[in-house]
Amino acid sequence: MSISSALEKTLTNTSIIAAIIETLGTILLGFWLRKRQTLSQDAVKTLTSITMTVALPLLAFTAFLTPLNHQTLVQSMDVLIWGLIIYVILIVTMPFLYGRYDKDQRDVLGVLTAFGSTTFFGMPIAGAVYGAKGIMYASVFNIGYRVFLYSYAYIKMSGEQLRGEHIKKMLVNPIVIATFLGLILWISQNWMPQISVHSAGQTSQVAFYRLDVTVPWLFAWMKLLAGLASPLAWLAIGANLAQMPFTDAIKNHTAWYYSFNKVIIVPIIMAAIALLANALHVLPVDQVAMATMVIMMATPVATVAVNYAMAFNHQSLLAANTSLISTISATVVLPLWIIIVQLLGELPVFK
């Protein structure tokens, strides 16, 4: 397929166009509502809290309530490994992008560049574009992210040793619990007690906890709440942008340079590695897995990483500026990445 025909196919894909419009439109709506004071600061915090404790955990969990498919299982395990490998690569290489800065700034910018808002920003977009499979891959990919975010990033930003309370904080996170629970149930479903389900004149055997077929009315309610993740997250992103101080951040050249690295260079690295791996048949992934991983890498700085900088007074102003500029940059650039990964998916290595 030629580049022009691949581009035409992508740009006429209603699902992709709809996902882009939904994302940008809802972020702009959140921005407008906050500027008009229709959404108060407390309301924005409430939106964020509901998203992180209810909607996103259910989004992750319900994505695993599907039949066990060998190919998808293999892909998920490859994505899990890539989620660990890519953060090792980023942790080692990102500080070199900031060689002209002093050591303290270089260390902070390296951490902020390696860790993006993959949960709050990335997962809803992956779900909007690629549905349940995108959410599944995003959730599995995020395991490596959380391992290093709550260990390496904490140690680097705080200068302290990793303590049990930090491991506990990671393990009791509702999204982490939902991801691991969903993954375990999904993998083990064929070995669990089975029940007969009658549908469309056919009888099938499924694990007793496959709520999507055993208790469809409960599953429908869970999907309804999970469906809130994307609009609530995007509203909160727009509202947070509206209450950030623009003047100093926009004048900060380092924040712009950082944002270029975060939303352009990092996803390029992810895409290049995935393409090379597929060409060499080493941990190959399908187009949806590759696209999901690239989208996750093109997100703005992780809120947790910024909070580390604030809490330990470690280049806190720089972290705040990078948060604003990278969020703006990601909002503009992510739709382009959605189109690019669709085009990359037409390459022979994914056939």
C-alpha positions as CSV (number, residue, x, y, z in Angstrom):
1,M,0.0,0.0,0.0
2,S,1.4,3.4,-0.9
3,I,1.8,6.2,1.6
4,S,-1.0,8.3,-0.1
5,S,-3.5,5.4,0.0
6,A,-2.5,4.6,3.6
7,L,-3.0,8.2,4.6
8,E,-6.4,8.3,2.9
9,K,-7.4,5.2,4.6
10,T,-6.4,6.6,8.0
11,L,-8.0,10.0,7.5
12,T,-11.3,8.5,6.4
13,N,-11.4,6.1,9.3
14,T,-14.4,7.5,11.3
15,S,-13.3,5.8,14.5
16,I,-10.0,7.6,14.5
17,I,-11.4,10.9,13.5
18,A,-14.1,10.5,16.2
19,A,-11.5,9.7,18.9
20,I,-9.5,12.8,18.0
21,I,-12.5,15.1,18.0
22,E,-13.8,13.6,21.3
23,T,-10.4,14.1,23.0
24,L,-9.7,17.7,21.8
25,G,-13.4,18.8,22.0
26,T,-13.8,17.6,25.6
27,I,-10.4,19.0,26.7
28,L,-11.4,22.4,25.3
29,L,-14.8,22.1,26.9
30,G,-13.1,21.5,30.3
31,F,-10.9,24.5,29.7
32,W,-13.9,26.8,28.8
33,L,-16.0,25.6,31.8
34,R,-13.1,26.3,34.2
35,K,-12.5,29.7,32.7
36,R,-16.2,30.6,33.1
37,Q,-16.0,29.2,36.7
38,T,-18.7,26.7,35.9
39,L,-16.3,24.1,37.2
40,S,-14.8,25.1,40.5
41,Q,-11.4,24.0,41.6
42,D,-13.0,21.6,44.1
43,A,-15.1,20.2,41.3
44,V,-12.0,19.5,39.2
45,K,-10.5,17.6,42.1
46,T,-13.7,15.6,42.4
47,L,-13.6,14.8,38.7
48,T,-10.0,13.6,39.0
49,S,-10.7,11.6,42.2
50,I,-13.7,9.8,40.6
51,T,-11.7,9.1,37.5
52,M,-8.7,7.6,39.4
53,T,-10.6,5.6,42.0
54,V,-13.7,4.4,40.1
55,A,-13.7,4.9,36.3
56,L,-10.1,4.0,35.4
57,P,-10.0,0.9,37.6
58,L,-13.3,-0.3,36.1
59,L,-12.0,0.5,32.6
60,A,-8.9,-1.6,33.2
61,F,-10.8,-4.5,34.9
62,T,-13.6,-4.8,32.4
63,A,-11.2,-4.9,29.5
64,F,-10.0,-8.3,30.7
65,L,-13.5,-9.8,30.8
66,T,-13.2,-11.4,27.4
67,P,-12.4,-14.9,26.1
68,L,-8.8,-16.0,26.5
69,N,-7.2,-15.8,23.1
70,H,-3.7,-17.3,22.7
71,Q,-2.5,-14.6,20.3
72,T,-3.7,-11.8,22.5
73,L,-2.1,-13.5,25.5
74,V,1.2,-13.7,23.7
75,Q,0.9,-10.1,22.7
76,S,0.1,-9.0,26.2
77,M,3.1,-10.8,27.6
78,D,5.3,-9.1,25.0
79,V,3.8,-5.7,25.9
80,L,4.5,-6.4,29.6
81,I,8.1,-7.1,28.8
82,W,8.4,-4.0,26.5
83,G,6.8,-2.0,29.4
84,L,9.8,-3.0,31.5
85,I,12.4,-2.6,28.8
86,I,11.4,0.8,27.6
87,Y,11.7,2.4,31.0
88,V,15.1,1.0,31.6
89,I,16.1,2.5,28.2
90,L,14.6,5.8,29.0
91,I,16.0,6.0,32.5
92,V,19.5,5.4,31.1
93,T,19.3,7.6,28.0
94,M,17.0,10.6,28.8
95,P,19.6,12.5,31.0
96,F,21.9,12.7,28.0
97,L,19.4,15.0,26.3
98,Y,20.1,17.6,28.9
99,G,23.9,17.5,29.0
100,R,24.2,21.3,29.0
101,Y,22.3,21.6,32.2
102,D,23.7,21.2,35.7
103,K,23.4,17.8,37.4
104,D,20.4,18.6,39.5
105,Q,18.4,19.9,36.5
106,R,19.6,17.0,34.4
107,D,18.5,14.4,36.9
108,V,15.0,16.0,37.3
109,L,14.5,16.5,33.6
110,G,15.6,12.9,32.9
111,V,13.0,11.6,35.3
112,L,10.2,13.9,34.0
113,T,11.0,12.8,30.4
114,A,11.0,9.1,31.2
115,F,7.6,9.1,33.0
116,G,4.5,10.4,31.3
117,S,0.9,10.5,32.3
118,T,0.2,7.1,30.9
119,T,-2.8,6.3,33.2
120,F,-4.8,9.6,33.3
121,F,-3.9,10.8,29.8
122,G,-2.9,7.7,27.8
123,M,-5.4,5.0,28.8
124,P,-8.5,6.9,27.9
125,I,-7.1,7.8,24.4
126,A,-6.0,4.2,23.8
127,G,-9.5,3.0,24.8
128,A,-11.2,5.6,22.6
129,V,-9.2,4.6,19.5
130,Y,-8.6,0.8,20.1
131,G,-11.4,-0.2,22.5
132,A,-11.0,-3.0,25.0
133,K,-7.9,-4.4,23.4
134,G,-6.2,-1.0,23.6
135,I,-7.2,-0.7,27.3
136,M,-5.8,-4.2,28.0
137,Y,-2.5,-3.5,26.3
138,A,-2.3,-0.1,28.1
139,S,-3.0,-1.7,31.5
140,V,-0.4,-4.4,31.0
141,F,2.2,-1.9,29.6
142,N,1.6,0.3,32.7
143,I,2.9,-2.4,35.1
144,G,6.5,-1.5,34.3
145,Y,5.6,2.2,34.5
146,R,4.4,1.8,38.0
147,V,7.2,-0.4,39.2
148,F,9.8,2.2,38.1
149,L,7.7,5.3,39.0
150,Y,7.3,4.3,42.6
151,S,10.9,3.0,43.0
152,Y,13.5,4.6,40.7
153,A,11.7,7.9,40.2
154,Y,11.0,8.3,44.0
155,I,14.6,7.5,45.0
156,K,16.0,9.8,42.3
157,M,13.7,12.8,43.2
158,S,13.8,12.4,47.0
159,G,17.3,11.3,47.6
160,E,15.9,8.8,50.1
161,Q,15.9,5.0,50.2
162,L,12.8,3.1,49.0
163,R,10.6,2.2,52.0
164,G,7.9,-0.3,52.5
165,E,5.2,2.5,52.6
166,H,6.0,3.4,49.0
167,I,5.7,-0.2,47.9
168,K,2.4,-0.4,49.8
169,K,1.2,2.8,48.2
170,M,1.8,1.3,44.8
171,L,0.2,-2.0,45.5
172,V,-3.0,-0.6,47.0
173,N,-3.6,1.8,44.1
174,P,-7.1,0.9,42.8
175,I,-5.9,0.9,39.1
176,V,-3.0,-1.5,40.0
177,I,-5.4,-3.8,41.9
178,A,-7.9,-3.8,39.0
179,T,-5.1,-4.5,36.5
180,F,-3.6,-7.4,38.3
181,L,-7.0,-8.9,39.3
182,G,-8.2,-8.6,35.7
183,L,-5.1,-10.0,34.2
184,I,-5.0,-13.0,36.6
185,L,-8.7,-13.8,36.0
186,W,-8.3,-13.4,32.3
187,I,-5.3,-15.8,32.1
188,S,-6.8,-18.4,34.4
189,Q,-10.4,-18.4,33.2
190,N,-10.1,-21.7,31.3
191,W,-9.0,-23.5,34.5
192,M,-11.7,-22.1,36.7
193,P,-15.1,-23.6,37.5
194,Q,-17.2,-23.3,34.4
195,I,-20.9,-22.7,34.0
196,S,-23.2,-23.1,30.9
197,V,-24.4,-20.0,29.2
198,H,-27.2,-20.0,26.6
199,S,-27.1,-17.2,24.0
200,A,-28.4,-17.0,20.4
201,G,-29.5,-20.6,20.5
202,Q,-26.0,-21.8,21.5
203,T,-24.6,-23.1,24.7
204,S,-21.1,-22.3,25.8
205,Q,-18.9,-22.9,28.8
206,V,-17.4,-19.9,30.6
207,A,-15.6,-19.2,33.9
208,F,-18.1,-18.3,36.6
209,Y,-16.7,-14.8,37.0
210,R,-17.1,-13.8,33.3
211,L,-19.6,-11.1,34.3
212,D,-20.0,-10.0,30.7
213,V,-22.0,-13.2,29.9
214,T,-23.0,-14.6,33.3
215,V,-24.4,-11.4,34.8
216,P,-24.7,-9.0,31.8
217,W,-26.8,-6.4,33.7
218,L,-24.0,-6.0,36.2
219,F,-21.4,-5.9,33.5
220,A,-23.4,-3.2,31.7
221,W,-23.4,-1.1,34.9
222,M,-19.6,-1.5,35.2
223,K,-19.1,-0.6,31.6
224,L,-21.3,2.5,32.1
225,L,-19.0,3.7,34.9
226,A,-15.9,2.7,33.0
227,G,-17.1,4.8,30.1
228,L,-16.9,7.9,32.3
229,A,-13.1,7.6,32.4
230,S,-12.4,9.3,29.1
231,P,-14.8,12.3,29.3
232,L,-14.0,12.9,33.0
233,A,-10.3,12.7,32.5
234,W,-10.4,15.0,29.5
235,L,-12.6,17.5,31.3
236,A,-10.2,17.5,34.2
237,I,-7.2,18.0,31.9
238,G,-8.8,21.0,30.2
239,A,-9.9,22.5,33.5
240,N,-6.4,22.0,35.0
241,L,-4.9,23.8,32.0
242,A,-7.3,26.7,32.6
243,Q,-6.0,27.3,36.1
244,M,-2.3,27.0,35.4
245,P,-0.2,30.2,35.2
246,F,0.7,30.6,31.5
247,T,3.0,33.6,31.4
248,D,6.2,32.2,33.1
249,A,5.8,28.7,31.6
250,I,5.5,30.0,28.0
251,K,8.6,32.0,28.3
252,N,10.6,29.1,29.7
253,H,12.7,27.7,26.9
254,T,13.7,24.6,28.9
255,A,10.0,23.7,29.3
256,W,9.6,23.8,25.5
257,Y,12.7,21.8,24.9
258,Y,11.6,19.3,27.5
259,S,8.1,19.0,25.9
260,F,9.7,18.4,22.4
261,N,11.6,15.5,23.9
262,K,8.6,14.2,25.8
263,V,6.0,14.2,23.1
264,I,8.2,13.8,20.0
265,I,11.5,12.1,20.8
266,V,10.3,9.5,23.4
267,P,7.4,8.1,21.2
268,I,9.8,8.0,18.2
269,I,12.1,5.9,20.3
270,M,9.2,3.6,21.2
271,A,8.1,3.3,17.6
272,A,11.6,2.7,16.3
273,I,12.3,-0.1,18.8
274,A,8.9,-1.7,18.1
275,L,9.5,-1.6,14.4
276,L,13.0,-3.0,14.7
277,A,11.9,-5.8,17.0
278,N,9.1,-6.8,14.6
279,A,11.6,-6.8,11.7
280,L,14.0,-9.0,13.7
281,H,11.1,-11.1,15.1
282,V,12.2,-10.3,18.7
283,L,9.2,-9.8,21.0
284,P,7.0,-8.8,18.0
285,V,3.8,-7.0,18.6
286,D,0.8,-6.3,16.4
287,Q,-0.3,-2.9,15.2
288,V,-2.7,-2.2,18.0
289,A,-0.1,-3.1,20.6
290,M,2.6,-0.9,18.9
291,A,0.1,2.0,18.5
292,T,-0.9,1.7,22.2
293,M,2.6,1.8,23.4
294,V,3.5,4.8,21.3
295,I,0.4,6.7,22.4
296,M,1.4,6.0,26.1
297,M,4.8,7.4,25.4
298,A,3.5,10.6,23.8
299,T,1.8,11.7,27.0
300,P,2.7,14.8,29.1
301,V,4.7,14.5,32.3
302,A,3.4,12.2,35.0
303,T,1.6,14.0,37.8
304,V,3.3,11.8,40.4
305,A,6.7,12.8,39.1
306,V,5.8,16.5,39.3
307,N,4.5,15.9,42.9
308,Y,7.8,14.4,43.8
309,A,9.6,17.5,42.6
310,M,7.1,19.7,44.6
311,A,7.3,17.5,47.8
312,F,11.1,17.4,47.9
313,N,11.6,21.0,46.6
314,H,13.6,19.5,43.7
315,Q,13.4,22.0,40.8
316,S,9.7,22.4,41.6
317,L,9.2,25.5,39.4
318,L,10.8,23.8,36.5
319,A,8.5,20.8,37.0
320,A,5.4,23.0,37.1
321,N,6.4,24.7,33.9
322,T,7.1,21.4,32.1
323,S,3.7,20.1,33.3
324,L,1.9,22.9,31.7
325,I,3.8,23.1,28.4
326,S,4.0,19.3,27.9
327,T,0.2,19.0,28.5
328,I,-0.5,21.7,25.8
329,S,2.0,20.0,23.5
330,A,0.6,16.5,24.0
331,T,-2.9,17.8,23.4
332,V,-1.8,19.1,20.0
333,V,0.6,16.4,19.0
334,L,-1.2,13.2,20.2
335,P,-3.8,13.4,17.3
336,L,-0.9,13.4,14.9
337,W,0.6,10.4,16.6
338,I,-2.7,8.5,16.3
339,I,-2.5,9.1,12.6
340,I,1.2,8.2,12.4
341,V,0.8,4.9,14.2
342,Q,-2.1,4.0,11.9
343,L,0.2,4.6,8.9
344,L,3.0,2.6,10.5
345,G,0.5,-0.2,11.0
346,E,0.4,-0.6,7.2
347,L,4.1,-1.5,7.0
348,P,4.9,-5.1,6.0
349,V,6.4,-5.9,9.4
350,F,2.9,-5.9,10.8
351,K,1.4,-8.2,8.1
